[in-house]
Amino acid sequence: MQQADLLIVNGRIHKIGKDLQPSEADKVIDAAGKYVLPGMIDDQVHFRDPGLTHKGGLQSESRAAVAGGITSFMDMPNVKPPTVTLKALDDKFAMAEGKCAANYAFYMGATNDNLDELRGLKNGVTCGIKVFMGASTGNMLVDDPVVLDNIFADVETIVITHCEDTPMIKRNEDLYRERYGEDIPLKFHPEIRSTEACYASTERAVGLARKHGTRLHVLHLTSAKELEFFAPGDVNDKQITLEVCAHHLFFSEEDYEQRGAFIKCNPAIKKASDRAALIKAVAEGRIDIIATDHAPHTLEEKTGTYFKTAAGLPLVQYALPSVLEKVQDKQLSLEKVVQVTSHNVADRFRVIDRGYLREGYWADITIVDMDKGITDTPETVLYKCDWSPFDGFTFRSSIDTTIVNGEIVYQNGQLTDVLTLGRRLEFRT
């Protein structure tokens, strides 16, 4: 961490140094007393375009993201039509051009019957291949062991996994349905989407990656038990890496009584002891990346009995402030937060010229005020779904300014008029 000036020219960081002259710039931002960070790169969002835009969209959710200090995102394939063919992937990129406030990339999804399409996806085209090894939308659950083995053996790009064991979850659902009928209390969600179900699937994914030498990134780990598969270390030295999501570092099962379905997500928020273990694993470098798994649903979709209530939370607007609470509590350092929200994401996914404050890199910058708080209220929410799981919480830190490709997109609590400059992320092969 250093005190310095930063000059942006043509969207990139031109110079970093002390006592740069304001006369060199046509606009000056005074960040005295604040922290200038590389913008967060969120490696897991569901922005709902195409086909599910009653919940959200690339335009609305990317605007909420930049208000939360996120300057780049990687969007998931479980949309309509699902992004499971090379054509669907190309169509999604074409649709996104000129629409996003932040930089973007899209995953291609795996199914039980699209292996030839996956084999045709070359390194550098997109961020990776998403494999749902737990229940998912439509036909995107990959539960054929032969197909799974072939995916891990044959694909060129990084494999990203959602790890939950569906048969175990189904057995748990049947057990609790016998006890409570259709209206199971939400507090049992982490017992249904259990640690054991997560552990079994994570063990399977890690085993396949080790067998085939696959580059594997395990998403949204939720339990202390699963951490035994992962070791601390430099992200650049790892074949298998690990992500945790902001809400799993913030909430615990104690919050179901107050928040109910508004914190129902898959995999489930679990015990306070799991949360503590996850925070410790971030601090020691066992967990490599913090993301959001932003997944908006309408208020109607979040209301009803247990089985009718959708799983997923909108998070991008307040994810970084929620993680900065751990800095305020001295559980994580600010340097560690920057590492796991920016540096490691860029390194792991081989993102070109982003994720660091370096001369020559794109100027994707978040200015954070650690001394000025912000309260999540219905009036401040920017998501299309119009609600937030953090409703009513006052964070001790806030996003002062967000810059994407050298342009101010958010400042002083307001989005600016420059909100369509997001570029397609590029990746090293």
Backbone torsions as a table, in degrees:
resi	resn	phi	psi	omega
1	MET	NA	133.6	-177.9
2	GLN	-142.1	159.2	174.0
3	GLN	-99.0	120.3	-175.4
4	ALA	-159.6	168.1	172.5
5	ASP	-98.7	160.3	-177.2
6	LEU	-139.7	128.7	-179.4
7	LEU	-112.2	129.1	179.6
8	ILE	-108.2	131.3	176.7
9	VAL	-135.3	127.5	177.9
10	ASN	53.2	41.3	173.5
11	GLY	84.5	-6.2	-177.8
12	ARG	-119.2	160.7	176.5
13	ILE	-75.6	111.7	-175.5
14	HIS	-86.9	-39.2	-175.2
15	LYS	-153.8	140.2	171.6
16	ILE	-125.1	125.7	-179.4
17	GLY	-177.4	176.7	-179.4
18	LYS	-89.1	141.2	172.0
19	ASP	60.3	39.1	170.8
20	LEU	-65.6	145.1	-172.8
21	GLN	-86.2	129.5	177.9
22	PRO	-57.3	-24.6	179.9
23	SER	-63.6	-17.0	178.4
24	GLU	-75.8	-11.3	-173.9
25	ALA	-124.0	153.7	175.2
26	ASP	-94.5	-4.3	176.4
27	LYS	-147.8	137.5	-178.4
28	VAL	-124.1	131.5	173.0
29	ILE	-108.6	122.2	177.6
30	ASP	-89.4	106.5	-178.7
31	ALA	-105.0	22.0	-179.5
32	ALA	-58.2	132.7	179.7
33	GLY	82.2	-0.5	-179.8
34	LYS	-117.1	175.2	-179.9
35	TYR	-112.8	128.2	178.7
36	VAL	-99.5	115.3	-172.1
37	LEU	-122.1	155.6	167.1
38	PRO	-65.1	140.9	-179.2
39	GLY	-59.8	147.9	177.6
40	MET	-65.9	136.5	172.0
41	ILE	-106.9	111.3	-176.1
42	ASP	-92.0	111.7	-174.1
43	ASP	-85.6	8.3	-178.4
44	GLN	-155.8	100.0	173.8
45	VAL	-135.6	158.1	172.6
46	HIS	-123.0	91.5	-176.4
47	PHE	-88.3	-2.5	164.6
48	ARG	80.3	0.0	174.2
49	ASP	-94.9	134.0	-1.8
50	PRO	-92.0	166.9	164.3
51	GLY	89.3	-15.4	-179.6
52	LEU	-125.3	35.1	-168.8
53	THR	-77.2	-1.0	169.6
54	HIS	-70.3	-18.4	179.2
55	LYS	-92.2	-37.6	-175.5
56	GLY	179.1	-177.7	179.0
57	GLY	-162.4	169.6	-179.1
58	LEU	-58.6	-38.8	-178.6
59	GLN	-70.2	-53.4	-175.5
60	SER	-65.4	-45.0	-173.9
61	GLU	-75.6	-31.4	176.9
62	SER	-69.8	-29.6	175.3
63	ARG	-69.0	-40.9	174.7
64	ALA	-63.0	-35.6	-178.3
65	ALA	-64.5	-46.0	-178.3
66	VAL	-68.7	-29.1	173.5
67	ALA	-65.0	-22.0	177.2
68	GLY	-98.0	11.3	177.0
69	GLY	83.3	11.5	178.3
70	ILE	-94.4	122.6	-176.4
71	THR	-106.6	-12.3	176.7
72	SER	-146.8	148.9	179.5
73	PHE	-143.4	156.7	176.9
74	MET	-122.6	117.7	-168.1
75	ASP	-100.3	144.1	-172.4
76	MET	-84.4	161.4	-170.4
77	PRO	-92.5	-2.3	-174.8
78	ASN	-86.1	70.1	177.8
79	VAL	-120.7	-168.0	-179.3
80	LYS	-128.5	114.6	-4.7
81	PRO	-70.8	152.3	-179.5
82	PRO	-65.0	150.0	-178.7
83	THR	-84.8	74.6	-175.1
84	VAL	-122.7	8.7	173.2
85	THR	-130.8	158.7	178.1
86	LEU	-63.2	-35.0	177.5
87	LYS	-65.2	-44.3	178.9
88	ALA	-61.7	-36.2	177.8
89	LEU	-65.5	-45.7	178.1
90	ASP	-61.7	-41.4	-179.7
91	ASP	-63.1	-37.8	-178.7
92	LYS	-68.6	-40.3	176.0
93	PHE	-62.4	-41.5	179.4
94	ALA	-63.5	-40.1	-179.8
95	MET	-64.9	-33.4	-173.9
96	ALA	-77.8	-22.2	-174.0
97	GLU	-60.3	126.1	179.0
98	GLY	76.9	10.4	-176.3
99	LYS	-111.7	-24.8	-166.9
100	CYS	-98.8	139.9	174.9
101	ALA	-79.6	-19.9	179.2
102	ALA	-121.2	165.0	176.5
103	ASN	-71.3	154.9	-167.6
104	TYR	-143.5	153.1	168.3
105	ALA	-146.9	158.7	-178.0
106	PHE	-128.7	135.7	173.3
107	TYR	-78.1	152.6	166.0
108	MET	-99.7	139.5	-176.0
109	GLY	-97.3	148.9	176.3
110	ALA	-95.8	147.9	171.2
111	THR	-133.6	179.9	176.9
112	ASN	-72.7	-10.1	-173.7
113	ASP	-136.8	24.2	178.6
114	ASN	-121.8	30.7	-175.9
115	LEU	-60.3	-37.3	-179.9
116	ASP	-63.9	-38.0	176.6
117	GLU	-64.0	-42.6	-179.8
118	LEU	-64.1	-38.1	178.9
119	ARG	-65.3	-25.0	-179.6
120	GLY	-84.5	-6.1	-179.8
121	LEU	-83.2	119.6	-176.8
122	LYS	-93.5	152.9	173.8
123	ASN	-55.5	140.8	176.2
124	GLY	93.6	-14.7	-179.7
125	VAL	-74.0	-41.6	-178.0
126	THR	-151.9	-174.8	-171.9
127	CYS	-75.6	-29.8	-179.7
128	GLY	165.0	-173.9	178.4
129	ILE	-109.8	126.5	-179.9
130	LYS	-95.6	126.3	177.8
131	VAL	-117.3	114.8	175.0
132	PHE	-85.1	103.3	176.7
133	MET	-94.4	17.5	171.8
134	GLY	-139.7	172.2	-175.1
135	ALA	-54.5	141.5	-179.3
136	SER	-148.7	-172.6	-177.0
137	THR	-73.7	137.2	173.6
138	GLY	58.8	-130.5	-175.8
139	ASN	-99.9	24.1	-172.5
140	MET	-91.3	6.5	169.3
141	LEU	-77.4	120.8	177.7
142	VAL	-101.7	101.9	-176.2
143	ASP	-122.0	5.1	175.9
144	ASP	-83.2	114.7	-174.8
145	PRO	-61.3	-32.7	178.8
146	VAL	-67.8	-43.7	178.1
147	VAL	-62.6	-45.2	178.6
148	LEU	-57.8	-44.8	-179.7
149	ASP	-61.6	-41.8	-179.8
150	ASN	-68.1	-37.4	177.5
151	ILE	-60.7	-49.8	-178.4
152	PHE	-65.7	-28.1	-177.8
153	ALA	-83.0	-33.3	-163.6
154	ASP	-108.1	-25.6	-171.5
155	VAL	-75.4	151.2	-177.9
156	GLU	-86.9	-32.1	-172.1
157	THR	-92.5	176.8	179.7
158	ILE	-67.5	143.4	177.6
159	VAL	-102.4	133.2	-178.3
160	ILE	-116.4	130.6	-174.8
161	THR	-124.7	139.8	163.9
162	HIS	-97.8	117.0	-171.0
163	CYS	-110.6	102.1	167.3
164	GLU	-147.0	144.0	-178.2
165	ASP	-91.8	110.8	-174.3
166	THR	-62.7	-46.3	179.0
167	PRO	-57.8	-38.5	178.4
168	MET	-66.2	-40.0	177.8
169	ILE	-63.5	-42.9	-179.8
170	LYS	-61.4	-40.7	178.0
171	ARG	-63.6	-41.6	178.1
172	ASN	-64.8	-40.8	177.4
173	GLU	-59.5	-44.8	180.0
174	ASP	-62.8	-39.8	-179.5
175	LEU	-63.4	-47.1	-178.5
176	TYR	-75.1	-27.5	175.1
177	ARG	-66.1	-37.6	176.9
178	GLU	-62.0	-34.9	-177.5
179	ARG	-80.7	-39.9	-168.3
180	TYR	-122.1	-4.3	-174.6
181	GLY	75.1	-149.9	-176.2
182	GLU	-78.2	-23.3	-173.9
183	ASP	-100.3	68.5	179.2
184	ILE	-71.8	133.2	176.5
185	PRO	-57.8	137.8	-176.5
186	LEU	-59.7	-24.0	-177.8
187	LYS	-64.2	-16.1	179.4
188	PHE	-91.3	1.1	179.3
189	HIS	-56.1	-43.6	178.9
190	PRO	-71.3	-13.3	173.0
191	GLU	-83.5	-31.1	177.9
192	ILE	-77.5	-52.1	173.6
193	ARG	-89.4	73.3	-160.9
194	SER	-81.1	164.6	173.0
195	THR	-57.6	-40.0	-178.4
196	GLU	-63.9	-38.6	178.7
197	ALA	-67.1	-39.0	177.2
198	CYS	-67.1	-45.4	-176.7
199	TYR	-60.3	-46.2	-177.5
200	ALA	-61.1	-41.7	-178.7
201	SER	-73.2	-40.0	177.5
202	THR	-63.1	-41.4	177.4
203	GLU	-59.1	-39.8	180.0
204	ARG	-66.4	-44.5	-178.4
205	ALA	-65.2	-45.5	-179.7
206	VAL	-64.2	-39.3	178.3
207	GLY	-62.0	-42.6	179.1
208	LEU	-66.1	-40.7	179.8
209	ALA	-64.4	-41.8	179.2
210	ARG	-67.7	-36.1	179.6
211	LYS	-63.0	-41.7	-172.6
212	HIS	-106.0	-3.7	-177.6
213	GLY	71.4	26.7	-176.7
214	THR	-75.0	140.6	168.8
215	ARG	-73.3	115.9	-174.5
216	LEU	-123.6	137.6	173.4
217	HIS	-127.4	116.6	-177.5
218	VAL	-92.1	125.1	-176.3
219	LEU	-85.8	159.2	168.8
220	HIS	29.1	62.6	174.3
221	LEU	-67.2	141.9	-173.7
222	THR	-126.5	-9.6	-172.8
223	SER	-126.9	150.1	177.1
224	ALA	-63.4	-35.4	-175.9
225	LYS	-60.9	-38.8	-177.2
226	GLU	-69.0	-19.1	-177.0
227	LEU	-63.0	-17.4	-178.3
228	GLU	-64.6	-18.2	-179.7
229	PHE	-82.7	-5.1	-170.1
230	PHE	-128.5	147.2	-177.1
231	ALA	-120.5	151.5	172.8
232	PRO	-64.7	157.1	176.4
233	GLY	154.6	175.6	178.1
234	ASP	-70.7	131.1	-177.9
235	VAL	-58.2	-30.7	-178.0
236	ASN	-73.0	-13.5	-179.9
237	ASP	-99.8	2.5	-172.9
238	LYS	-103.1	138.1	169.6
239	GLN	-81.2	-37.0	-176.3
240	ILE	-118.5	125.7	-178.8
241	THR	-122.8	171.9	-167.1
242	LEU	-140.6	140.3	177.6
243	GLU	-119.4	149.0	167.9
244	VAL	-127.6	154.2	180.0
245	CYS	-104.3	153.3	-173.8
246	ALA	-56.6	-39.8	-176.2
247	HIS	-70.9	-25.5	176.7
248	HIS	-77.1	-16.5	173.0
249	LEU	-89.8	-11.7	-172.4
250	PHE	-107.5	-49.2	-176.7
251	PHE	-96.4	165.8	170.3
252	SER	-143.6	178.9	-179.0
253	GLU	-58.9	-20.9	178.2
254	GLU	-65.5	-17.8	-176.9
255	ASP	-88.9	-8.7	-179.6
256	TYR	-62.6	-34.4	-177.6
257	GLU	-61.4	-41.3	-179.1
258	GLN	-86.7	-41.4	-170.7
259	ARG	-95.4	-23.3	175.1
260	GLY	53.1	-131.0	-176.1
261	ALA	-64.9	-16.9	-178.6
262	PHE	-73.7	-7.1	169.1
263	ILE	-121.6	18.2	174.7
264	LYS	-76.9	120.5	179.5
265	CYS	-149.9	164.4	178.7
266	ASN	-124.0	124.8	-3.4
267	PRO	-68.7	159.6	-168.6
268	ALA	-75.6	149.8	165.5
269	ILE	-64.4	130.4	-171.7
270	LYS	-115.9	-144.6	-169.8
271	LYS	-75.9	159.1	174.9
272	ALA	-60.2	-33.1	178.3
273	SER	-67.5	-34.4	175.1
274	ASP	-66.5	-44.3	178.4
275	ARG	-58.1	-45.3	179.6
276	ALA	-61.7	-40.0	179.0
277	ALA	-66.8	-36.7	178.8
278	LEU	-66.9	-43.2	178.2
279	ILE	-61.2	-44.1	178.5
280	LYS	-61.7	-38.7	-178.9
281	ALA	-68.5	-32.3	172.8
282	VAL	-65.0	-47.8	-176.9
283	ALA	-59.8	-36.8	-175.9
284	GLU	-92.1	0.7	177.8
285	GLY	83.2	13.9	175.2
286	ARG	-77.9	-39.1	171.3
287	ILE	-94.7	132.0	-170.3
288	ASP	-98.3	-28.4	-170.7
289	ILE	-140.7	141.0	168.8
290	ILE	-109.5	131.1	179.8
291	ALA	-134.0	-166.3	-177.5
292	THR	-115.9	-37.9	-166.0
293	ASP	55.5	37.3	177.9
294	HIS	-50.9	121.0	-175.4
295	ALA	-146.6	84.5	-175.8
296	PRO	-74.0	145.6	169.5
297	HIS	-134.3	155.4	177.6
298	THR	-69.3	161.1	177.0
299	LEU	-58.0	-37.3	178.6
300	GLU	-63.4	-39.2	179.9
301	GLU	-71.4	-18.8	178.2
302	LYS	-97.0	11.1	-178.0
303	THR	-120.7	136.1	177.8
304	GLY	136.0	-168.5	179.5
305	THR	-72.0	168.5	-172.7
306	TYR	-51.4	-50.2	-173.4
307	PHE	-76.1	-16.6	179.8
308	LYS	-96.3	-7.7	-178.4
309	THR	-88.5	124.1	-177.6
310	ALA	-67.6	149.8	177.3
311	ALA	-101.5	129.1	178.4
312	GLY	143.4	148.3	-175.1
313	LEU	-130.7	142.5	168.5
314	PRO	-81.9	131.3	-168.9
315	LEU	-139.1	-19.4	-165.1
316	VAL	-61.6	-30.2	-174.8
317	GLN	-70.2	-30.2	-175.5
318	TYR	-124.0	11.6	-178.8
319	ALA	-64.5	-50.1	-178.5
320	LEU	-64.7	-44.9	173.0
321	PRO	-56.8	-35.2	179.0
322	SER	-67.4	-37.3	177.6
323	VAL	-70.5	-35.3	178.4
324	LEU	-65.7	-18.2	171.9
325	GLU	-59.9	-32.3	178.9
326	LYS	-71.4	-27.9	173.0
327	VAL	-71.3	-43.8	178.1
328	GLN	-59.7	-35.1	179.8
329	ASP	-85.9	1.4	179.1
330	LYS	63.2	28.2	173.7
331	GLN	-89.9	-26.7	174.9
332	LEU	-133.8	150.8	173.3
333	SER	-87.1	157.6	176.3
334	LEU	-63.2	-36.6	177.5
335	GLU	-61.2	-39.4	178.0
336	LYS	-65.5	-41.2	178.8
337	VAL	-61.0	-43.6	177.4
338	VAL	-61.3	-41.1	-179.1
339	GLN	-61.1	-45.5	-172.3
340	VAL	-87.9	-11.6	177.0
341	THR	-105.7	-13.6	-177.2
342	SER	-133.8	-67.6	-173.4
343	HIS	-55.9	-53.5	-174.4
344	ASN	-66.4	-32.6	179.4
345	VAL	-66.4	-46.4	178.7
346	ALA	-61.4	-41.7	-178.6
347	ASP	-69.4	-45.1	-175.8
348	ARG	-66.3	-39.6	-177.5
349	PHE	-94.3	1.4	176.8
350	ARG	60.8	41.5	179.1
351	VAL	-71.0	134.2	-176.8
352	ILE	-86.0	125.2	169.2
353	ASP	60.3	34.8	176.1
354	ARG	-145.0	164.9	176.1
355	GLY	94.7	-5.1	179.4
356	TYR	-137.9	155.8	167.3
357	LEU	-91.2	92.8	-177.5
358	ARG	-137.8	144.1	175.8
359	GLU	-60.5	131.6	-177.7
360	GLY	95.8	-18.6	178.9
361	TYR	-80.8	156.0	173.3
362	TRP	-58.1	142.1	-178.9
363	ALA	-85.8	77.7	171.7
364	ASP	-102.8	105.8	-166.1
365	ILE	-135.2	139.7	173.1
366	THR	-121.9	125.0	175.4
367	ILE	-100.7	122.3	-174.0
368	VAL	-111.4	135.9	174.0
369	ASP	-106.2	106.8	-177.9
370	MET	-78.4	-7.1	-176.6
371	ASP	-109.6	-3.0	-179.2
372	LYS	-118.7	118.0	-177.4
373	GLY	-84.7	172.1	176.4
374	ILE	-147.7	139.6	178.7
375	THR	-106.0	132.0	175.9
376	ASP	-78.5	113.8	179.2
377	THR	-128.9	161.0	176.8
378	PRO	-56.5	-29.3	-178.1
379	GLU	-73.7	-24.2	-177.4
380	THR	-93.3	-13.8	-174.4
381	VAL	-67.8	132.1	-179.2
382	LEU	-107.0	-4.4	179.7
383	TYR	-67.1	149.2	176.9
384	LYS	-64.0	-32.2	-179.6
385	CYS	-71.6	-17.9	169.0
386	ASP	70.8	31.0	173.2
387	TRP	-151.8	165.1	-178.4
388	SER	-144.1	141.5	177.6
389	PRO	-69.4	-16.7	179.6
390	PHE	-91.5	11.0	-173.0
391	ASP	-46.9	125.1	177.3
392	GLY	90.1	-10.1	-177.5
393	PHE	-83.2	138.1	175.4
394	THR	-102.6	114.4	176.1
395	PHE	-83.2	146.6	-177.7
396	ARG	-84.6	-9.4	178.2
397	SER	-124.7	162.1	-179.5
398	SER	-148.1	162.2	175.5
399	ILE	-87.8	117.9	179.7
400	ASP	-84.2	-48.2	-175.3
401	THR	-147.5	141.4	172.4
402	THR	-125.1	131.3	-179.2
403	ILE	-120.7	129.0	178.3
404	VAL	-122.0	123.1	-179.4
405	ASN	51.2	39.8	175.0
406	GLY	83.8	-0.8	-178.5
407	GLU	-113.1	138.9	177.6
408	ILE	-73.6	120.8	179.7
409	VAL	-110.1	-16.8	179.4
410	TYR	-151.1	133.9	179.9
411	GLN	-161.4	139.2	176.2
412	ASN	53.7	41.3	175.4
413	GLY	80.0	9.1	-176.5
414	GLN	-134.0	141.1	168.2
415	LEU	-70.8	148.5	177.0
416	THR	-95.9	-175.8	178.7
417	ASP	-83.9	-6.4	-177.1
418	VAL	-97.5	86.8	-169.0
419	LEU	-131.9	21.0	178.8
420	THR	-131.3	26.9	-174.1
421	LEU	-97.3	4.8	178.8
422	GLY	-59.8	136.6	-179.5
423	ARG	-111.4	155.9	173.7
424	ARG	-67.2	128.2	177.3
425	LEU	-65.4	145.3	176.7
426	GLU	-113.2	147.6	-174.3
427	PHE	-129.1	140.9	173.5
428	ARG	-70.3	145.7	178.7
429	THR	-97.7	NA	NA
